Amino acid sequence: MKKFKSALLKTITMACCSLFVLHNAKAQSIEEVEGTEMKSPKILIAYYSYSGNTEQVAQAIQKQTGGDLFKITTEGTYPEDYHQMTTQAKKEILQGYRPKLTSKIDNIADYDVIFLGSPNWWGTITPQVSSFLQNYDLSGKKVIPFVTHGGGGQQNTITDMAAQCKGCLMEPNPWTGYGNSMSGLSDWIDNLGL
Ligand SMILES: Cc1cc2nc3c(=O)[nH]c(=O)nc-3n(C[C@H](O)[C@H](O)[C@H](O)COP(=O)(O)O)c2cc1C
C-alpha cells in the first residue's frame, strides 16, 4: 500500500510538472505571436516636389501616419521661366536623365512601408523620383505611390513608378490628387490598413 501511495504521488507530481511546463510554453508562444502581430510598420514618406503641392500632401501623410519625411533633392536647376522649365523637364524625361541625389537616407533597410510621391510631369514621374528608385533597393517593401497633377490625372505615373521599383510590393490603390487637394486623403490613409 505504501509502495502504491508513493507511485501515485510520483505520478501526480510528474503530471503537475508537465502541465506547468506546457502552460508556460503555450503562454510564451502566444506572446511571441502577439508580439509579431502588434509590431507597427516603420514608415517613410519620400517625395519630390518642384512647386510645393506634393510636399504638402507628403506632410499631411506624415502627420497622420507618424512616419519619417524625406525630401528627394538632386543636383541641377530649372529656368525661372515656366515654358523653358517645362521644356527642359520634357527633354530630361525623354533622354532618361537621372540627376545625382543630394539628399540621403542612411537606414532604408529599416523601413517596411514607403510612401513615394511625385508630381505628374508630362504624364510620368519626375527624373528626381526615378533617380531615387535607381539608388535605393526597395524590393520586398510595400510601396504606396502618391501623385499630384494639374488636371491630367494619373496617366503613366503609377505604372512607370512600378516598372522602376524592382521587386516592390506596390499598393494597388494609390493617391492621385489635383494640385494640393487633400479631399479624401485622410480616409484613403485609413483604408490602407497599415
Ligand atoms: C514640367 C511639368 C510638367 C507637367 N506635366 C503635367 C502633365 O503632363 N499632366 C498634368 O496633369 N500636370 C502636369 N504638370 C502639373 C503638375 O503635375 C502639378 O502642378 C503638380 O501638382 C505639381 O507638383 P509640385 O508642386 O509638387 O511640384 C506639370 C508640371 C510641370 C512643372
The ligand as a Tripos MOL2 file, in Angstrom:
@<TRIPOS>MOLECULE
LIG
   31    33     1     0     0
SMALL
NO_CHARGES

@<TRIPOS>ATOM
      1 C1          7.4460   70.0820  -66.0910 C.3       1 LIG1
      2 C2          5.9980   69.9180  -65.7230 C.ar      1 LIG1
      3 C3          5.2200   69.0400  -66.4370 C.ar      1 LIG1
      4 C4          3.8890   68.8200  -66.0640 C.ar      1 LIG1
      5 N1          3.1510   67.9230  -66.7770 N.ar      1 LIG1
      6 C5          1.8830   67.6600  -66.3680 C.ar      1 LIG1
      7 C6          1.1120   66.6810  -67.0540 C.ar      1 LIG1
      8 O1          1.5430   66.0520  -68.0140 O.2       1 LIG1
      9 N2         -0.1520   66.4450  -66.6090 N.ar      1 LIG1
     10 C7         -0.6870   67.1260  -65.5410 C.ar      1 LIG1
     11 O2         -1.8240   66.8730  -65.1650 O.2       1 LIG1
     12 N3          0.0320   68.0490  -64.8750 N.ar      1 LIG1
     13 C8          1.2850   68.3460  -65.2650 C.ar      1 LIG1
     14 N4          2.0220   69.2720  -64.5860 N.ar      1 LIG1
     15 C9          1.4360   69.9210  -63.4010 C.3       1 LIG1
     16 C10         1.9340   69.2770  -62.0960 C.3       1 LIG1
     17 O3          1.7800   67.8770  -62.1320 O.3       1 LIG1
     18 C11         1.1470   69.7610  -60.8790 C.3       1 LIG1
     19 O4          1.1310   71.1640  -60.8250 O.3       1 LIG1
     20 C12         1.7260   69.1830  -59.6110 C.3       1 LIG1
     21 O5          0.7890   69.2630  -58.5610 O.3       1 LIG1
     22 C13         2.9990   69.8900  -59.1940 C.3       1 LIG1
     23 O6          3.5170   69.3040  -58.0310 O.3       1 LIG1
     24 P1          4.6190   70.0450  -57.1630 P.3       1 LIG1
     25 O7          4.0120   71.3860  -56.7370 O.co2     1 LIG1
     26 O8          4.8410   69.1590  -56.0030 O.co2     1 LIG1
     27 O9          5.8230   70.2530  -57.9880 O.co2     1 LIG1
     28 C14         3.3430   69.5230  -64.9570 C.ar      1 LIG1
     29 C15         4.1400   70.4410  -64.2690 C.ar      1 LIG1
     30 C16         5.4460   70.6310  -64.6440 C.ar      1 LIG1
     31 C17         6.2890   71.6130  -63.8820 C.3       1 LIG1
@<TRIPOS>BOND
     1     1     2 1
     2     2     3 ar
     3     2    30 ar
     4     3     4 ar
     5     4     5 ar
     6     4    28 ar
     7     5     6 ar
     8     6     7 ar
     9     6    13 1
    10     7     8 2
    11     7     9 ar
    12     9    10 ar
    13    10    11 2
    14    10    12 ar
    15    12    13 ar
    16    13    14 ar
    17    14    15 1
    18    14    28 ar
    19    15    16 1
    20    16    17 1
    21    16    18 1
    22    18    19 1
    23    18    20 1
    24    20    21 1
    25    20    22 1
    26    22    23 1
    27    23    24 1
    28    24    25 2
    29    24    26 1
    30    24    27 1
    31    28    29 ar
    32    29    30 ar
    33    30    31 1
@<TRIPOS>SUBSTRUCTURE
     1 LIG1         1 GROUP 0 **** ****
